[in-house]
Amino acid sequence: MAKVDLKIERKHLYNPSAKQASVLDLAHGTFLMVDGKDIPTLHESTLELGRHCIVHTLPTLSSRA
């Protein structure tokens, strides 16, 4: 299987312009965003643990549905 690097293929999504706003057209579905940048008391390791739990729990839950 060939390795796919989405950061190279879709550079405009991973490195957006800081000077210009853009609109993304996303497929219909349920999306989840985790952002702890505006919470000064939240430690980075706590945020990483939360991301890890989400990444490993969601596929299990969706396969049961």
Phi, psi and omega in degrees: 000134181284141178282134181246126177250100184291335178294331178276316182294322183239057184302325181295338178273327183269342180223071183289161179289136177276346184263340186229133176285151179222157180246133178253132173264112182253152177295152179295130180172185179257126182239151180231133178238133177243120182217119179242018185293330184268007179250098187295336182273352181276119181283147182301324180294327177293319178295318178297320178297319177297317178297318180299315179297319180294315183298324183269343181268319184301315178299326179292316179294320182289332179285338178278340184287000000 
